């Protein structure tokens, strides 16, 4: 008889994918569906909650048809959120995706009122539309149906995992890793904070219960759910990070770094976020530093859409010095700057162009810019807590040897790429398996990539900092002019 497998469902920003992890440690893809990205207005990004729910159900059905399944692990987008009717389960709005910046003015107003220190002290995050808090408040304030449901005691507000677990399992719950991405949870108590909820206009009674990341989490459709985490935290486990200082960077739509802290929080976060890495049943939480780059793979996709590159051969990079050594720099602030700057006004830009600049120079500068921004994130982390080497990396860009050399050079330390291409799915599957007493073997570690001996990007970090300061200044000027393309 075939031993039961463990199902991993990776519900990400662009797709929902299912994998089966067998007793021998082999992870195989089972089902995948991409979902639509809705951008109804500048700065707004939405998903259809019904579409996501249908995709999740299709993954569960595919798993049932494949054979016996002992447990399921579900990872989620993190900050993406919505509201729905507690009685019918029907959404009252689209999913407001983590990239959505519709509440920037609300966050700016709260910052101007001096509220950010409270958010940093309790939740470990700044006041930024990236996090769920301001968007959950927006739903209640701007969606009449949400307000009516609240008056009737029927409104539920939460991240996408809470919606899935409520609809498919009948339990309105989330876990500490996801709750830590809202900006509403007290990190020390792992519970909703009344002052933060009041700050954003989010009634605590509308939020899900916070339960451990692993253990008996109830059903998800026909299968037992035994692990539920944010995708980046699941990837961190999949990387094999267990000790304080071990760090990973995932290069997807954005680039997200997590560095483990252990069971205590640092006194100075240096512009990084504080988050929960995981909270396994019966154990104290493990905390982490988190830092992100809003546009990594998204910047490459954008450049491809402009016709700057066609296939991976165009990303191999020409021989010779880096583009920034020749004066050409790119700042990938296409959705603003995240850690450690937290500046949504900054704009993406190439700088230092002349008549000799060609398409290959622009692409090289773009890749270098992503590496430089990742290095800024890790430099901030190193200031808050010591990091171990090498840094483990995964995601689409980790398959590009030229980018890995750039990254190692920008970081000034070796990086390591796992031979396992699906570390998020492996991480959530391994945690789900552990919760039911299974212990699949870890994948082998990859070989480190060392910084280049000549002209590493690290030597040009001051030049990149000057380029970043320039786009921040332009963003401030544009904002002061009300976003107009020219004075009137």
N, C-alpha and C positions, 0 to 999 in steps of 0.2 A: 504494500500500500504506500502511495506517495505521501511523504510528510506534508502537512499543510504549509502553505506559503504565507507571507505577510504582504499585504497590499499597501503601497505608498501612493498617495494622491498629492500631487504637486499643483496646487491651485495658484497660478502665477498671474502676472500682469497681462500677459498676452495669450495664455493658453492654460488648459487644464489637462494634466497628463497622469496616467496611471502606470505603475511598475509593480512587478512581483519579485520579491526577494525570497529565494529558496533556502533550504537548510544548509546548503553548501556555500552560501554567500554570493551566488550569482544573481545579479539584478537584470531583469529583462523588461523592455517596454511592452505594455499591454494595450494601451489605448491613448489617443491624444486628440484634442479638439482645440482649435484656435477660436477665440471669441472676438467680437467686433470692438473697436475702440471708437467711442463717440466723443466728438469735440464740438459741442454746440455753440461755443463762443471762445474767444481768446482766453487762455488761462483755465479753461474748464475741460476736464477729462472724466468720462463716465463709462460705466459698464451696465449692461442689462442684467439685473439680479436673476431674472427668470432664465436667461441663457446660461449663466454660471451654474445655477442649480440643476438645470437639465444636463449640462456637461458632467457635473459631479455624479449625478444619478447614472449616466451612461458608463462612467468608470466603474461604479459599483456593480452594475449589471455585467460588464465584461469580466470582472473578477469572479463573479459567481459562475459564469459559464466556463471559466478556465480550470476550475477544480477547487479543492478544499482550501479555505483561507482562515488562518487562525486569528488574525487581527488586522486592523487598518490603522495607518498613521496618516494624518492630514496636516499639510502645511499650507499657510495662507499668505496673502499679500502684505499683511501687517496693518498699515494705517487706513486702508480703504474701508469705507463704512457706509451705512445706510440706516433707514428707519422702516419699521413694518408693524402691521396689526397683530397684536398678541393673539387675537381670537382666530382670525382667518389665515394668518401667515403672509398676507399680501403686502408687498413693498409699497411704500408711499412715495418713493423717489428712486432714481437710479442709484447705483453704487457710485459714490464720490471717490474717485481713485486717488491714491497717495500723491500723484503728480498734480492734482487739481489745486489751483491757487486762488479760488474764488473768494476766500476769506482773508486775503492779504490785508485789506483795509481794516478788518476787525482786529487782526493780530497787531497791526501797527498802532491802532487806537489803544489797545491794552498795554503795549510796550510804552507808549507815551505816558500812560497813566501810572507807570512804575510797577506793573504787575509781573514783569518777567522774573525777578528774583524769586518770587514764590514758586513759579513753575519750575525753575532750575533746582531749587532746594528740595521740593517735594517729589516732582516727577522726573527730574534729571534731564529735561528737554526745554529748549527755548520756545517762545511763542511764535510759531511758524505754521502756515497752512498745510505743511507736509504731514503734521500729526492730526489725529482724528478730532480732537476736542473742539476746535472752532467750527469744523464742518458739522459735527453733531448738533452744536448750538444753532448753526445756520438752518439745519433741517427743521428744527422745532419752530424757529422764528419765521422762516420763509415759506414753508409748505403748510397750507391751511389744513389739509387732512391730518398732518402730524399733530398740529395744535388741537384739533378736535378729538383725536384719539387720546391725547394726553389728558384732556379734560375728562374723558370717560374712563381713564385708568387702563387704556388698552395699547398704549404706545410702547414699542420696544426700539431701542437705539443700540447700535453696536457695530463692531467690525464684521467682516464677511464670515469669519469662522463661527461667530455666535449665530448668525442667520442660518448657516448650513446646519449647525448642530441642533438648532431649534426646529427647523423644518424637517430634517431627516432623522432626528433622534429624540425629539420631544424634550430636550434639556436646553434651557436658555443659559448657556455657560460659555465662558472663554477661559484662556489660561494666562498666567502672569507674563509670558513673553509678549503676547499680543496686547494685553492690557497696558503693558509698559510703553507701547507705541501710540497710545491715545493722548498722553499728556494729562490724564485724569487720575492716574493711580499713584498712590504714595509708595515709592519704591521700598521703603523700610518696612511698611506694614503689609504690602501686597494686597491693598484694599483701596476702593475708590475714596478719594479725598473730597470732603464736603466743600471746602473752600475753592478748590480748583473747579469742581462741578459748577458752583455758583458763579465763578468768574466767567465761565463760558456759556452759562445758561443751559446746562445739561442736568435734568433731574436725575439724581442717583437711582431712584426707584425704577427708572426706565432702562438701566444698564444691566448687563448679564452678571451672574455670579462668577467670581474668579476661583477656579479650581486648579489643581496641579497640572503640569504639562503632560504627565504620564500616569498610567494606572487605569482603573475602571472608569472610563469616561462616558459610559452608556453606549447605546447603539448609534451607528451611522448607517441608516437604511437597514439592511439585513445583517450587517457585520458589526462586531464589537470594536469600538474606537478605543485605542489604548495609548495614543500619542497625538497631541495637537499643539503645534508651535508655529511661530512666524518662519517663513521660508529661509531667511538669513540665519536664524538660530539653528534650524535643522541642518543647513549647509555646514555650519561651524562644527556640529557633531559629526557630520559625514567626513569632514576634513581630518578627523581624529584629534581635534583640539580638546584637551582635558585639563591642562595645567595653567595656572596664572601666567600671563605673558604670551601664551600661544595665540597666534593671530592668523586670520584668513581674510582674503579679499575675493569677492565674487564679482566678476565683470559680466553684467547682463545689460538690461536697459540703462541702468546706472551702474556705479561701482560701489560696493558696500563692504566695509571692513569691520570686523569684530575682533576685539582683543579681550581674552578672559581675564577677570579680576579675582575670582574666588568669591568668598562669602562676605566681603566687606567692600565699602565704597570709598573712592579716593577723596581727599579734601579738595583738590583742584582738578576739574575735569578738562581744562585747557581748550574749551570750545567744542569738545566731543560730547556726544550724548551718553547718558547712563541708561542702561537697559538690563533686562533680565535675560540671561543666556538660556536658562532652563530652570525649572523647579520640579524635579522628579518627586514622585509620591513618597512621602515619609522622610524627605531630606531637605536641608535648608536650600534656599535659592542660590544659584551661581550667577553673579553679575558680570557685566561686560561693558567695555567702552565700545561705542559704535560711531562710525563716521561714514558719510556718503558723498558721492559725486553724482549729481542729478542726471547728467548725460554722459554716458560712455558708449555703449552699443547704440544708443539712440542718436548720438552725434555721428557715428559712422553711417548709420542708416540714412540720416539726413544728407550727409555728404554724397552718398551713393545716389540718392534721389536727385541731387544737383548735377550728376554726371561726372563727378570727380574720380570715381573708381567704379569698375565693373565687376571684377572677381578678386579672389584672394591673392592672385599674383600681383595685383596692383598695390597690395598692402605689404609686400616683402621689403620695401624700403631700399633706396639706392645706396650704393657703397659711398663711403666718405663721411664727413662730419655731420652731426645732426643739424636739422634745419635751424634750430635756435642758435647754433654756433655761427650760422650765416646771417643771423638777425631776424629770421622769420619765426614768429610764435603764434600759437593758437590757444585761446582760453575757452574751454568748453562750457561756458556759462549760458547755454541755450535755454535753460530753465532757471537761471540764477545760480548762485553759489551756495552750496551746503557747507558742511563742516570744513574748517572751523570758523568760517566767515559769516555764514547765515545772512546772505544778502540776495534777496529776490530781485532787486533792481539791476544787478549786474547783467550785462548782455554778452553773448558769445561774439568773438571777433578774431580775425587774423590781423596781426600787426607786423610791421617791418617789410611790407611788400615793395618790390620795385619792378622794373620792366623785365628783369631776368627771372622773376619768380614764375614757376610753372606748376602744372597740376600736381606733379609728384612732390613738389615742395609743400604744397598745401596739405596733401594727405599725410606726409611725414610730420608736419607741424601739428596736425590734428592728433595723431597717435601720441606724439610727445606731450601734448597738452593734457591728455587723459592720464598719462604716466605721472606728470608733474602734480596734477591735482590729487592723485592717489598718494603721492609722497607727502603732500601737505597734510593730508589726513593722518598718516602714520607719524609724522613729526609731532603733530599735536598729541597723539596718543602716547608717544614716548615721553612727552613732558608730564603726562599724568601718571603713568605707571611704566615700569620697565617692560620691554618686549623681548621675546625670544626669537632666535633665528633657526631656520629660514622662515619666511612668510609663505604660507600656503595659498595658492591662487587657483581659481577655477572660472568657468564661464567661457563665453564665445571667444573673447580676445586671448584667453590663455592658450588657445590652439595656434597662435601666431608666434613663431620663434623670434621674429624681429621685435615684436612688441614686448616679449618677455625680457629681452636684453635691454630695451629701453626702460622697462619698469625696474629691473634690478639696478640699473644705473641711476635712475631717479631716486630710488629708495636708499641707495648706498649700502645695500645688503642683499644676500641671495634670496631668490624666490624658488618655490617648489611647486610643480604641477603634478597632481595626482593622475595616474593612468585611468582612474574612474571618471567618466565624463558626467555622471549624474549624482553629484555629491549631495544635493538637496534631497533627492528622493532616497538615496542610501541612508542619509542621516535620519530622516523621519521613519523609514522602515526599520532601522536598527533600534531606535528608541521604542517603537511599537512592539518589536519582537522581544526586547528585554523585559517589557512590562508583562508579557505572558510566559516568561521563563525560557525563551529561546535565546541563543547566543551565536548568531552567524558571524563568521570571521570577518575581520576588517580587511579592506582592500590594501594592496601593497602601496608603499610610499613611492612617490616619484623622485627623480633625480633633481638636485638643485641647479639653478641657473645663476651663475655668479655675475656681478657687475662687470662690464667691459673694462679692460685695463687702460684704454685710451678714450679720452673725451666722454666720460660718463655724464649723463644728464645732471647728476647731482652738482657738478661743477658750474652749472648754469642756472641754479635755483633762484639767484638774485635777479637774473634777467627775466625769468618767468614771473617772479613776484612783481616786477615793474609793469609787465604786461597786464597782469591781473589787476593791479591798482588802476591802470588806465581804463579798463572796461568798467570797473566799479565807479570811477569818476564820471564816465560817460552815462552810466545808468542813473546816477544821481542828477545829472544835468537834464536827462530826458524826463525823469520823474518830476523835477521842478518845473518843467515846461508843460506838464500835464500829458506827457506821452506824444505831443505833437511832433510831426516830422520836420516842421520848420516854424520859426517864430511867426506870429500873426499880429 
